[in-house]
Amino acid sequence: MSGARPFNSPCTDVCSIDDDTGWCIGCGRTMNEIATWATMGDEARTKVLGALDARKVQIPNRDQRAKRLRRSPY
């Protein structure tokens, strides 16, 4: 497939920004990173993806908060 992008969005459908860190509780991205993901180049996406795991562990009570916020598939 010509022009295919190698990176899918890291969105987990738990969309809520942590007030203290400014990162999404679900995916760990900033509002700017979320808003510009579709137009980001591969290098920028690689940089963001590389930072997400370290960010997510810094969000207080992330797992419990994410469970409360997770969208129902029904």
HUSUL-V488302 format. One record per helix or strand. SS is the DSSP state (H for helix, E for strand). FROM is the first residue (numbers start at 1). TO is the last residue. Records with the same first field share a line. If there is no record, write none. Layout:
# HUSUL-V488302
SS: FROM-TO ; FROM-TO
This chain:
# HUSUL-V488302
E: 17-17 ; 24-24
H: 31-39 ; 42-56 ; 62-69
